Amino acid sequence: MRLSKFMKNKDLLNAINDIDDKYIQETQHRPAKKHRFVKAGIAAACFCVLAGGILILKNFRRTPDGTVSGIQSDFVIAKASYPERIQFPNADFGNNEDIQDSDIDSYFDLQKQWTDSYYKRIRLSENYVDALYPFYKTTMNQFLVSETHENRVYSPLNLYIALSMLAESTDKESRSQILSLLNADNIDVLRESIPALWEANYTDDGAVTSILANSLWLRDDIRYNPSTLQNFADLYRASSFYGDMASEKFTLALQDWLSEQTGGLLNEQANQIRFTPDTVLALASTIYFRAKWNTEFYSSKTEEGVFHAASADTACSFMKQSGNRPYFYGNHFSAVYQELKYSGGMWLILPDEGKTVNDLVTDEQVLEMVQAKHSWENQVERKVNLSMPKFDIVSDMDLSKHLKALGITDVFYNEISDFSPITTEIDKIFVSSARHAARVTVDEDGCTATAFTIMAMNGAGMPVEKEEIDFILDRPFLFIITSSDNSILFAGVVEQP
């Protein structure tokens, strides 16, 4: 029977299904490597506008075939190249007795190629991932702690890339303040970490969609520093668009691109972004992330229930799932890790009674747990009955006050800002506004997330001993979405599903 050959390779299939866990366990028990620069991250998008001059966008998705469509084609002068990923081979042999040995050999050969490529890709960032956790901690405390009872979400990795692009555009104290927040000793740290993080987190292989892309929007009457533009092309794989900032058509091209790169999930926010005659440059970077749960939720088990929000109880749909898994806990919270297929996963973190989600965000144990994952000491294996609300949450925040509170101040004032690396034709360039929008949707199939940032520049304790644990997310909770290399792609607070 030819199918016997296929059945004998079930161990390979199982290994592939467990690929993320095996990699994380391996890397977390391996001695940490040191790098001379290291100071010892659904869809996302970030957009920044420099007043007097620069607009910086972040994390938008190219079209699947890499082309530039519609009105954008009137302004494109250079298109970025993207790596070709080995496509994940899907085959359903069923009980087909006509399958040839060559078909089975070919299938498993492709599986091995994909697996080898996967490991190679995510290992590229292993010298840099841990260095981002201080940045995650600082920005989570700033962006997710709130006295209002509104949903909050942002993309840490997206913001990191956007601010790295901003640092590339600045110099002296303007750059120094950004580097300090990014936990980078110098600009060379970013020039090495960004390509590695980009490679580790970019994939469009038929199993997971995690698309990163960047672009430059250039004013047609300004000369720019060629070496800086080359850095954006080489390090950020940025496409370039060239046009009249006062033109309505150029603004429409930008809005069309933002909408396209975020999968249409942030159309309302993208349509509020506009060039002005004073805009000198726009830098855009995007990430679009979509993955399925490793263990699916069955829609037949989804039930209506009550979510106890701070403002009032509300009805919502709860997805149900039961099975043996690690149950994590800290001094003031409990958590489970919901794996995503061929990717990272979503941490679901519930504060103990008497604690709030604000307490969770500022609790150092939370990120210590996320960073340690399998080696986190406070975990037990239990049958967990998970009850999780379906949700679709959006945030659109003004970053200016947050960045100033985090020590990035000079870029907002034209008297002291320094954007000389990008152009010397305009003396006074400053960030006039900064926005970050994000959206995360969760249902029985998996999760999709998107975000953009805009900066405008003008001129629980140990669980009791029992066999089963009911983990019911029926009150405000924190979630963190990680990628295969354990970068934090999204973090948010669900106050109201």
PESULFEN-V371160 format. One record per backbone hydrogen bond with DSSP energy under -1.0 kcal/mol. NH is the residue of the N-H (numbers start at 1). CO is the residue of the C=O. E is the energy in kcal/mol with one decimal. If there is no record, write none. Layout:
nh=NH co=CO e=E
nh=NH co=CO e=E
//
This chain:
nh=4 co=1 e=-1.5
nh=5 co=2 e=-1.2
nh=7 co=3 e=-2.6
nh=8 co=4 e=-2.1
nh=9 co=6 e=-1.0
nh=10 co=7 e=-1.8
nh=13 co=9 e=-1.6
nh=14 co=10 e=-2.8
nh=15 co=11 e=-2.0
nh=16 co=12 e=-2.2
nh=17 co=13 e=-2.2
nh=18 co=14 e=-1.5
nh=19 co=16 e=-1.5
nh=22 co=18 e=-2.3
nh=23 co=19 e=-2.1
nh=24 co=20 e=-2.6
nh=25 co=21 e=-2.7
nh=26 co=22 e=-2.3
nh=27 co=23 e=-2.7
nh=28 co=24 e=-2.4
nh=29 co=25 e=-1.1
nh=43 co=449 e=-9.9
nh=44 co=287 e=-9.9
nh=46 co=58 e=-9.9
nh=46 co=285 e=-1.8
nh=47 co=453 e=-4.8
nh=48 co=56 e=-9.9
nh=50 co=54 e=-9.9
nh=51 co=430 e=-3.1
nh=51 co=457 e=-9.9
nh=52 co=458 e=-4.1
nh=52 co=459 e=-2.9
nh=55 co=281 e=-9.9
nh=56 co=48 e=-9.9
nh=56 co=455 e=-1.3
nh=57 co=283 e=-9.9
nh=58 co=46 e=-3.4
nh=59 co=285 e=-9.9
nh=60 co=213 e=-1.0
nh=66 co=63 e=-2.4
nh=72 co=69 e=-1.2
nh=73 co=70 e=-1.5
nh=74 co=71 e=-1.4
nh=75 co=72 e=-2.0
nh=76 co=72 e=-1.1
nh=77 co=240 e=-2.6
nh=78 co=240 e=-1.3
nh=88 co=205 e=-3.5
nh=96 co=93 e=-2.1
nh=104 co=100 e=-1.7
nh=105 co=101 e=-2.9
nh=106 co=102 e=-2.4
nh=107 co=103 e=-2.1
nh=108 co=104 e=-2.4
nh=109 co=105 e=-1.9
nh=110 co=106 e=-2.1
nh=111 co=107 e=-1.9
nh=112 co=108 e=-2.1
nh=113 co=109 e=-2.2
nh=114 co=110 e=-2.7
nh=115 co=111 e=-2.5
nh=116 co=112 e=-2.9
nh=117 co=113 e=-2.3
nh=118 co=114 e=-2.4
nh=119 co=115 e=-2.3
nh=120 co=116 e=-2.2
nh=121 co=117 e=-2.4
nh=122 co=118 e=-2.2
nh=123 co=119 e=-1.6
nh=124 co=121 e=-1.1
nh=126 co=123 e=-1.4
nh=128 co=125 e=-2.1
nh=129 co=125 e=-1.9
nh=132 co=129 e=-1.5
nh=133 co=130 e=-1.3
nh=136 co=132 e=-2.3
nh=137 co=133 e=-2.6
nh=138 co=134 e=-2.4
nh=139 co=135 e=-2.5
nh=140 co=136 e=-2.7
nh=141 co=137 e=-2.1
nh=142 co=138 e=-1.4
nh=143 co=139 e=-3.2
nh=144 co=140 e=-2.4
nh=152 co=493 e=-2.0
nh=154 co=491 e=-2.2
nh=157 co=488 e=-1.3
nh=159 co=155 e=-2.5
nh=160 co=156 e=-2.4
nh=161 co=157 e=-2.2
nh=162 co=158 e=-2.4
nh=163 co=159 e=-2.6
nh=164 co=160 e=-1.8
nh=165 co=161 e=-2.1
nh=166 co=162 e=-2.0
nh=167 co=163 e=-2.5
nh=168 co=164 e=-2.0
nh=170 co=167 e=-1.1
nh=171 co=418 e=-1.5
nh=174 co=171 e=-1.0
nh=176 co=172 e=-2.6
nh=177 co=173 e=-2.3
nh=178 co=174 e=-1.1
nh=179 co=175 e=-2.7
nh=180 co=176 e=-2.0
nh=181 co=177 e=-1.5
nh=182 co=178 e=-2.0
nh=183 co=180 e=-1.0
nh=184 co=179 e=-2.5
nh=189 co=186 e=-1.3
nh=191 co=187 e=-2.1
nh=192 co=188 e=-1.2
nh=193 co=189 e=-2.7
nh=194 co=190 e=-2.5
nh=196 co=192 e=-1.0
nh=197 co=193 e=-3.0
nh=198 co=194 e=-2.7
nh=199 co=195 e=-2.4
nh=200 co=196 e=-2.2
nh=201 co=197 e=-1.8
nh=203 co=210 e=-2.5
nh=205 co=208 e=-1.0
nh=209 co=290 e=-2.4
nh=210 co=203 e=-3.2
nh=211 co=288 e=-2.5
nh=213 co=286 e=-1.8
nh=215 co=284 e=-3.4
nh=216 co=239 e=-3.2
nh=217 co=282 e=-3.7
nh=218 co=241 e=-3.6
nh=219 co=280 e=-1.4
nh=220 co=243 e=-2.0
nh=222 co=219 e=-1.3
nh=225 co=422 e=-2.3
nh=229 co=225 e=-2.1
nh=230 co=226 e=-2.3
nh=231 co=227 e=-1.8
nh=232 co=228 e=-1.9
nh=233 co=229 e=-1.9
nh=234 co=230 e=-3.0
nh=235 co=231 e=-3.0
nh=236 co=232 e=-1.2
nh=238 co=232 e=-1.4
nh=239 co=214 e=-2.3
nh=240 co=78 e=-2.4
nh=241 co=216 e=-2.9
nh=242 co=75 e=-2.4
nh=243 co=218 e=-2.3
nh=247 co=244 e=-2.0
nh=251 co=247 e=-1.6
nh=252 co=248 e=-2.4
nh=253 co=249 e=-2.0
nh=254 co=250 e=-1.9
nh=255 co=251 e=-2.7
nh=256 co=252 e=-2.6
nh=257 co=253 e=-2.2
nh=258 co=254 e=-2.7
nh=259 co=255 e=-2.4
nh=260 co=256 e=-2.3
nh=261 co=257 e=-2.8
nh=262 co=258 e=-1.4
nh=263 co=260 e=-1.3
nh=264 co=259 e=-2.7
nh=265 co=262 e=-2.0
nh=270 co=266 e=-2.8
nh=271 co=267 e=-2.4
nh=272 co=269 e=-1.1
nh=273 co=270 e=-1.6
nh=279 co=276 e=-2.0
nh=280 co=53 e=-6.0
nh=281 co=53 e=-2.4
nh=282 co=217 e=-2.4
nh=283 co=55 e=-2.7
nh=284 co=215 e=-4.5
nh=285 co=46 e=-1.0
nh=286 co=59 e=-1.6
nh=286 co=213 e=-3.9
nh=287 co=44 e=-5.4
nh=287 co=59 e=-1.6
nh=288 co=211 e=-2.3
nh=289 co=42 e=-3.0
nh=289 co=449 e=-1.4
nh=290 co=209 e=-2.8
nh=291 co=447 e=-1.9
nh=293 co=445 e=-2.0
nh=294 co=339 e=-2.6
nh=297 co=444 e=-1.3
nh=301 co=298 e=-1.8
nh=303 co=318 e=-2.4
nh=305 co=316 e=-2.8
nh=307 co=314 e=-3.5
nh=308 co=474 e=-3.8
nh=309 co=307 e=-1.5
nh=314 co=307 e=-2.3
nh=316 co=305 e=-2.1
nh=318 co=303 e=-3.5
nh=319 co=388 e=-3.6
nh=321 co=386 e=-2.0
nh=323 co=384 e=-1.3
nh=325 co=382 e=-2.5
nh=327 co=380 e=-3.1
nh=328 co=335 e=-2.5
nh=329 co=378 e=-2.0
nh=330 co=333 e=-2.6
nh=334 co=350 e=-2.1
nh=335 co=328 e=-2.7
nh=336 co=348 e=-1.7
nh=338 co=346 e=-2.9
nh=340 co=344 e=-2.7
nh=341 co=292 e=-3.6
nh=343 co=340 e=-1.7
nh=345 co=482 e=-1.2
nh=346 co=338 e=-2.7
nh=347 co=480 e=-3.4
nh=348 co=336 e=-2.7
nh=349 co=478 e=-2.9
nh=350 co=334 e=-2.8
nh=352 co=332 e=-2.6
nh=355 co=352 e=-2.4
nh=360 co=356 e=-1.4
nh=361 co=357 e=-2.5
nh=362 co=358 e=-1.6
nh=363 co=360 e=-1.2
nh=366 co=363 e=-1.5
nh=368 co=364 e=-1.6
nh=369 co=365 e=-2.3
nh=370 co=366 e=-2.2
nh=371 co=367 e=-2.7
nh=372 co=368 e=-2.2
nh=373 co=369 e=-3.2
nh=375 co=372 e=-2.0
nh=376 co=373 e=-1.9
nh=379 co=377 e=-1.6
nh=380 co=327 e=-2.0
nh=382 co=325 e=-2.2
nh=383 co=467 e=-1.7
nh=384 co=323 e=-2.7
nh=385 co=469 e=-3.0
nh=386 co=321 e=-2.9
nh=387 co=471 e=-2.4
nh=388 co=319 e=-2.6
nh=390 co=317 e=-2.5
nh=391 co=442 e=-1.1
nh=393 co=440 e=-2.3
nh=395 co=438 e=-2.7
nh=397 co=436 e=-2.9
nh=399 co=434 e=-2.9
nh=403 co=399 e=-3.3
nh=404 co=400 e=-2.2
nh=405 co=401 e=-2.0
nh=406 co=402 e=-1.3
nh=407 co=404 e=-1.5
nh=408 co=403 e=-2.6
nh=409 co=407 e=-1.1
nh=412 co=409 e=-1.9
nh=413 co=410 e=-2.0
nh=416 co=413 e=-1.3
nh=417 co=413 e=-2.2
nh=422 co=419 e=-1.5
nh=423 co=419 e=-1.4
nh=430 co=51 e=-3.9
nh=430 co=458 e=-1.6
nh=431 co=411 e=-3.7
nh=432 co=456 e=-2.3
nh=433 co=456 e=-3.9
nh=435 co=454 e=-9.9
nh=436 co=397 e=-2.4
nh=437 co=452 e=-7.5
nh=438 co=395 e=-2.5
nh=439 co=450 e=-5.0
nh=440 co=393 e=-2.2
nh=441 co=448 e=-3.3
nh=442 co=391 e=-2.9
nh=443 co=446 e=-2.2
nh=447 co=291 e=-2.0
nh=448 co=441 e=-2.1
nh=449 co=289 e=-2.0
nh=450 co=439 e=-3.7
nh=452 co=437 e=-5.1
nh=454 co=435 e=-9.9
nh=455 co=56 e=-1.0
nh=456 co=433 e=-9.9
nh=457 co=54 e=-1.7
nh=458 co=51 e=-2.5
nh=466 co=464 e=-1.0
nh=469 co=383 e=-2.5
nh=471 co=385 e=-2.0
nh=473 co=387 e=-2.8
nh=474 co=472 e=-1.6
nh=477 co=494 e=-1.3
nh=478 co=349 e=-2.4
nh=479 co=492 e=-2.7
nh=480 co=347 e=-1.5
nh=481 co=490 e=-3.0
nh=482 co=345 e=-2.9
nh=483 co=487 e=-2.2
nh=486 co=483 e=-1.8
nh=489 co=481 e=-2.3
nh=490 co=481 e=-1.3
nh=491 co=154 e=-2.3
nh=492 co=479 e=-2.4
nh=493 co=152 e=-3.1
nh=494 co=477 e=-2.5
//
